[in-house]
């Protein structure tokens, strides 16, 4: 007979999102905090919201949103899960406090498009300084670093959000465009666009019953067949779209305002690149130490781990927050199969050049 497992409350400070520590470590590799808090040429003076006595800087609010996006929780209300006992959330991200859902919405509405350039630049810096490598593709003319640029509609049908309109896929939503760099698929940049905006708009249909596929390129002296094969590899970017829209659950952006949703999408770019870096670091560390990734079904050489796998295996890890000898620690149970790998990734990320 199966023994009865009973519930027992303890005073231990436990978290089910230990991977947020990795996000905080990577954010420290950027200048986001200083650039956001000094945005506008003046040092940001903490503002007091009408609903709260707690003051939050721009970085407090936006780092909190990046953390939520990194665990596939793009809704403002998800922050309320961390507020009752915010010790871990504040320590992991280096925050002065944990803002409320109302604070997130108000500040993101206030900032809108204004800090998107900062986020794009610092996201690129994060990839440059913390990504193990950018993998090129081999061609008859030597190695090339792929940059895949493609649009992928967000289906937000039956909503009244600003900018939502009919997309070329036949659904109502947005038509964002993304640029992915390297074989790993890091996000170089993105742009949220209204649903009806697409490169096919306005193209005259001269022969409606004839479909023609053309490729225009500047790859001189490269065989046509190879050019076509390279274009087929562009289909890999569809997998990256899926990871953003499904694994990170950002297709249904949280605001009714276009500018606010655009800012959230830029924050998602930072979170996506951080998760991609964590996944790549986990692969390299597992190979270096000869660690077999738990649940791995394939022995072939893998260039990247899917975002969903990174979130499930490394972000959603139960840990115990410990304060001892004037130092904070995160502890893992002896039954955790990913504890050794998590610890190794943490060491690699902290050792990355600042």
C-alpha positions in Angstrom: 0.0 0.0 0.0 1.3 3.5 -0.8 2.2 5.4 2.3 0.2 8.5 3.0 2.2 11.7 2.2 0.9 14.5 4.5 1.4 18.3 4.1 3.5 20.1 6.6 4.1 23.9 6.8 7.6 25.1 7.5 9.2 28.5 8.0 11.7 27.8 5.1 11.9 30.5 2.4 11.3 28.5 -0.7 11.0 29.5 -4.3 9.9 27.6 -7.4 11.7 30.1 -9.8 15.4 29.8 -8.9 16.4 30.5 -12.5 15.5 34.2 -12.0 19.0 34.4 -10.4 20.5 33.7 -13.8 18.4 36.5 -15.3 19.6 38.9 -12.6 23.2 37.9 -13.3 22.9 38.5 -17.0 21.2 41.9 -16.5 24.2 43.0 -14.4 26.3 42.4 -17.5 24.5 45.3 -19.1 24.2 49.0 -18.4 20.4 48.8 -18.4 20.0 49.8 -14.8 22.0 53.1 -15.0 20.6 54.0 -18.5 17.0 53.4 -17.5 17.3 55.2 -14.2 19.0 58.2 -15.8 16.8 58.2 -18.8 16.1 61.7 -20.2 19.5 63.1 -19.4 18.6 63.5 -15.7 19.0 61.0 -12.9 15.6 59.4 -12.3 14.1 60.5 -9.0 11.9 57.7 -7.6 8.2 58.4 -8.1 5.4 57.8 -5.7 2.4 56.1 -7.2 -1.0 57.3 -6.0 -2.0 53.8 -4.9 1.1 52.9 -3.0 3.6 54.3 -0.5 6.5 52.3 -2.2 8.8 54.0 -4.6 10.2 52.2 -7.6 12.8 53.2 -10.2 12.4 52.5 -13.9 14.8 49.6 -13.6 12.9 48.1 -10.7 9.7 48.0 -12.8 11.2 46.9 -16.1 13.6 44.3 -14.6 10.5 42.8 -12.9 8.7 42.6 -16.2 11.8 40.9 -17.8 11.8 38.4 -15.0 8.1 37.6 -15.6 8.6 37.2 -19.3 11.6 34.8 -18.7 9.2 32.4 -16.8 6.5 32.7 -19.5 4.2 35.0 -17.4 3.6 38.1 -19.6 0.6 39.3 -17.6 1.0 42.2 -15.2 -1.0 40.4 -12.5 1.6 37.6 -12.4 3.8 39.9 -10.3 1.4 39.5 -7.4 2.7 36.0 -6.9 6.0 37.4 -5.7 4.8 40.3 -3.6 3.7 38.6 -0.4 7.3 37.3 0.3 9.5 39.3 -2.1 12.9 38.6 -0.6 14.0 36.2 -3.3 12.6 38.3 -6.2 14.4 41.4 -4.9 17.7 39.7 -4.2 17.8 37.8 -7.5 17.3 40.9 -9.6 18.9 43.6 -7.4 15.7 45.5 -6.9 14.7 48.0 -4.2 11.3 46.4 -4.0 8.7 44.3 -5.8 6.2 46.6 -7.7 2.6 45.8 -8.0 0.6 44.9 -11.1 -0.8 48.4 -11.2 2.7 49.9 -10.9 3.9 47.7 -13.8 1.0 48.9 -16.0 1.3 52.5 -15.1 5.0 52.7 -15.7 5.0 50.8 -18.9 2.2 53.0 -20.2 4.2 56.1 -19.1 7.4 54.9 -20.9 5.9 53.5 -24.1 8.3 53.7 -27.0 10.8 56.0 -25.3 13.3 53.4 -23.9 13.1 50.9 -26.8 16.4 52.0 -28.3 18.1 51.5 -24.9 16.6 48.0 -24.6 17.7 47.1 -28.1 21.2 48.3 -27.6 21.7 46.6 -24.3 20.1 43.4 -25.5 22.8 43.4 -28.3 25.5 44.1 -25.7 24.2 41.1 -23.6 24.6 38.8 -26.6 28.0 40.2 -27.4 29.4 39.8 -23.9 27.6 36.7 -22.5 26.8 34.5 -25.4 29.4 31.7 -25.7 29.6 32.1 -29.5 27.7 33.1 -32.7 27.7 30.1 -35.0 28.1 30.8 -38.8 27.0 28.6 -41.7 29.4 27.1 -44.2 29.0 27.8 -47.9 31.1 27.4 -51.0 32.2 31.0 -50.5 33.3 30.5 -47.0 31.5 31.0 -43.6 28.6 33.5 -43.3 26.7 34.6 -40.2 23.0 34.3 -41.0 20.6 37.1 -40.2 17.0 35.9 -40.7 14.4 38.7 -40.9 10.8 37.6 -41.0 7.4 38.7 -39.9 5.1 36.5 -37.7 1.5 37.6 -37.0 0.2 37.6 -33.5 -3.4 36.4 -33.4 -5.3 38.6 -31.0 -8.7 38.1 -32.5 -11.8 39.4 -30.6 -9.9 42.2 -28.9 -10.1 45.9 -29.2 -6.4 46.6 -28.7 -4.9 49.6 -30.4 -3.2 48.6 -33.7 -5.0 45.3 -34.1 -6.2 44.7 -37.7 -6.4 42.0 -40.3 -3.1 40.3 -41.0 -2.0 38.5 -44.1 -2.6 35.2 -42.3 -6.3 36.0 -42.2 -6.6 36.7 -38.5 -6.9 39.9 -36.5 -3.8 40.9 -34.6 -0.3 42.5 -34.9 2.3 41.8 -37.5 5.7 42.1 -35.7 8.9 41.6 -37.6 12.0 39.9 -36.1 15.7 39.6 -36.9 17.5 36.5 -35.7 21.3 36.3 -35.6 23.5 33.2 -35.9 22.6 29.5 -35.9 21.5 29.9 -32.3 18.8 32.4 -33.2 19.6 35.4 -30.9 17.2 38.3 -31.4 19.1 41.2 -33.0 16.1 43.4 -33.1 12.3 43.5 -33.6 9.5 45.9 -34.2 5.8 45.6 -33.3 3.6 46.6 -36.3 -0.1 47.0 -36.9 -1.7 43.9 -38.3 -2.3 45.2 -41.8 1.3 46.2 -42.3 3.1 43.7 -44.5 5.5 43.7 -47.5 2.9 42.0 -49.7 0.4 44.8 -49.4 -0.1 46.7 -52.6 1.5 44.0 -54.8 -0.5 43.9 -58.1 -1.8 40.4 -59.0 -1.2 40.2 -62.8 -1.6 36.4 -63.1 -3.8 35.3 -60.2 -3.6 31.6 -61.1 0.2 31.5 -61.4 2.5 31.3 -58.3 6.1 32.4 -58.8 8.9 32.1 -56.2 11.9 34.3 -56.7 15.1 34.9 -54.8 17.0 38.1 -55.1 20.5 38.1 -53.5 24.0 39.4 -53.7 25.9 36.1 -53.3 28.1 36.4 -56.4 29.5 33.2 -57.9 27.4 31.0 -55.7 25.5 28.2 -57.4 21.7 28.8 -57.7 21.0 25.5 -56.0 23.0 26.5 -53.0 21.3 29.8 -52.7 17.9 28.0 -52.7 19.1 25.6 -50.0 20.2 28.6 -47.9 16.8 30.2 -48.3 15.2 26.9 -47.2 17.3 27.1 -44.0 15.6 30.4 -43.4 12.6 28.3 -42.3 14.4 27.7 -39.0 13.3 31.2 -38.0 9.7 29.8 -37.8 10.9 27.7 -34.9 12.2 30.9 -33.2 8.8 32.5 -33.7 7.1 29.5 -32.1 9.4 29.8 -29.1 8.6 33.5 -28.6 4.8 33.1 -29.2 4.2 29.7 -27.5 7.1 28.9 -25.1 7.2 32.4 -23.7 3.5 33.0 -24.3 3.9 36.6 -25.6 1.5 36.3 -28.5 -1.3 37.8 -26.3 0.4 41.0 -25.2 -1.0 42.4 -22.0 -1.9 46.0 -22.7 -4.6 47.7 -24.8 -2.1 50.4 -25.9 0.1 49.9 -28.9 3.1 51.7 -27.4 2.9 49.7 -24.2 2.7 46.4 -26.0 5.7 47.5 -28.1 7.7 48.1 -25.0 6.7 44.7 -23.5 7.8 43.1 -26.8 11.2 44.8 -26.4 11.5 43.6 -22.8 10.6 40.1 -24.2 13.6 40.4 -26.5 15.9 40.9 -23.5 14.3 37.9 -21.7 14.5 35.8 -24.9 18.2 36.4 -25.4 18.9 35.8 -21.8 17.1 32.4 -22.0 18.9 31.6 -25.2 22.3 32.4 -23.5 21.4 30.2 -20.5 20.4 27.3 -22.8 23.6 27.6 -24.8 25.7 27.8 -21.7 24.0 24.7 -20.3 24.9 22.8 -23.5 28.5 23.8 -23.3 28.8 23.1 -19.6 27.2 19.7 -20.0 29.6 18.8 -22.7 32.6 20.1 -20.8 31.8 18.2 -17.7 30.3 15.1 -19.4 26.9 15.7 -17.8 24.0 14.0 -19.5 21.1 16.4 -19.6 18.2 14.8 -17.8 15.4 13.8 -20.2 17.7 14.2 -23.3 16.6 11.7 -26.0 19.2 12.5 -28.6 23.0 12.0 -28.7 23.5 14.1 -31.8 25.3 17.5 -31.6 22.8 20.1 -30.6 23.4 23.8 -31.2 20.6 25.1 -29.0 18.0 24.1 -26.4 14.4 25.0 -27.0 13.2 27.9 -24.8 10.5 25.8 -23.3 13.1 23.3 -22.1 15.2 26.0 -20.6 12.2 27.4 -18.7 11.0 24.0 -17.5 14.4 22.6 -16.5 16.4 25.6 -15.3 14.0 28.5 -14.6 11.3 26.5 -12.7 13.6 25.0 -10.2 12.6 24.7 -6.5 15.2 26.3 -4.2 15.6 27.3 -0.6 16.7 30.9 0.2 19.3 30.8 3.0 20.9 33.7 5.0 23.9 32.6 6.9 27.1 34.3 8.0 25.9 37.6 6.4 25.6 35.9 3.0 22.7 34.8 0.9 22.6 31.3 -0.6 20.2 29.3 -2.8 20.0 25.7 -1.8 18.7 22.7 -3.8 17.5 19.4 -2.6 19.4 16.2 -3.1 16.7 14.8 -5.4 17.1 17.6 -8.0 18.6 16.2 -11.2 19.5 19.6 -12.5 21.2 21.0 -9.4 24.8 20.3 -10.6 24.1 21.8 -14.0 22.4 24.9 -12.5 25.4 25.5 -10.3 27.8 25.2 -13.2 25.8 27.6 -15.4 25.8 30.1 -12.5 29.6 30.0 -12.3 29.9 30.4 -16.1 27.5 33.4 -16.2 29.2 35.1 -13.3 32.6 34.6 -15.0 31.4 36.1 -18.3 33.1 39.5 -19.0 31.3 42.5 -17.7 
